[in-house]
Amino acid sequence: MPTRRSRRHRSSAFPVEPLVHLWLMRLLVSLGAHKEFIHPHGFSDDTLAEMLGLQAWIDPVDFEFCAVSVRNELRKLHKAVEMECKAAKVSECLARNLRRLSALVGLTATDCRILEFAVLIHTERVLDDAADWLGSLSSVKMYAVLAVLLGLPEREIRTALSASGILARSGLVSLDQSGPSRLQSRLTLLSAKFADHIISSDSDPVDLLRDAVSLSSPPRLEMADFEHLDEELSLLRPYLKKSLATARRGVNIFMHGIPGTGKSQLAKVLAQEMRCELFEVSSEDEDGDPINGGQRLNALRAAQSFLAQRKSILLFDEVEDVFDDGMGFIGKKSTAQTHKAWLNRMLEENQVPVLWLSNSAQGLDPAFIRRFDLVFELPVPPKKQRERIIRAHCGGLLSEPVIARIAQVETLAPAVVTRAAAVVNSIKGELG
């Protein structure tokens, strides 16, 4: 006799939305997943069986379990659900967010249907588990599966999920092209928390980006702290101002320099001077876990769509994650090289200006470098500027002779000064 699989927690699948109920029935009956659900002597998931209305067949006492009879009953239940739930909608919160996104990035009706399915398969465990019974899916089979589940022509599914489709271009939903895998894994969302946010947060669509793109904090330095960059800033400042005023496309600035030289502070100062918002592409999620280069590019792509109508600048720090994360000596390409065609196109057509920051310009493909409008290095400020920064942040802590002596250190970066001053200022009452 076949071994009965252990039950899952009986309460995990309740309640379930009518639309999810419909998709479950289509998975089991129309797509044949019942072969993994109904076994000769019982169900592989008693919770799902109870939810679907098959509770009488769970551990029957007065009669024997009959797989044929169960399948026949499941087909009848499927027909009833098709009649009752065919017009079912998603929750009102998700529907409102989808309407906002549709207006913001121009989603079609098919795009919305795919996005709502992708969100729910990432948040409804019972739907994800049932889809796993289909096994690993190639791209071709995945399109066919989605066509059946969503009741849409397969050609529309293919078009919507193509690289040139709005879902991919906005970063909302992209296909995992690494090879055949489970349905949920094939549909990659904007970020790990995006699905949770869109079904529970009723707010500005930009807030849906919050674990991938965040509003930058105010600067700690001033434009006067960058006098040693007068030549570069004499070009950069009017160029950014003009670009923002005219909505110029393809504005990308590459700034590099050793850690602590003030690259991110300069970006914040520039945004403040331009009176626009500065959004940073995160390098880690809300849980503090690192975000890989591919995910960060996806976040950048989404931010371009979400922020196109706002006066804003994007900051992409630590670009090594994208441009220099390969292993050339064994033939592994960097993330940028893997997405070279898309990245080149983005560098020429992006609607929101991007400031790209790196510790070094080495390792960058010349094809990328030549697509940046300006490329310049931020060196450690000269002694005069170091002294000014130290005095501005440590004037109440250090005497003039000490300030002058510390300013002699040629490797003293602004970030070291501001961070040290912030620590001491926070506890100076206790220090005396």
Secondary structure, 3 states (H helix, E strand, C coil): CCCCCCCCCCCCCCCCCHHHHHHHHHHHHHCCCHHHHEECCEECCHHHHHHHCCHHHCCCCCCCCCHHHHHHHHHHHHHHHHHHHCCCCCCHHHHHHHHHHHHHHCCCHHHHHHHHHHHHHHHCHHHHHHHHCCCCECHHHHHHHHHHHHCCCHHHHHHHCCCCCHHHHHCCEEECCCCCECHHHHEEECCCCHHHHHHHCCCCHHHHHCCCEEECCCCCCCHHHHHHHHHHHHHHHHHHHHHHHHCCCCCEEEEECCCCCCHHHHHHHHHHHHCCEEEEECCECCCCCECCHHHHHHHHHHHHHHCCCCCEEEEECCCHHHHCCCEHHHCECCHHHHCHHHHHHHHHHCCCCEEEEECCCCCCCHHHHCCCCEEEECCCCCHHHHHHHHHHHHCCCCCHHHHHHHCCCCCCCHHHHHHHHHHHHHHHHHHC
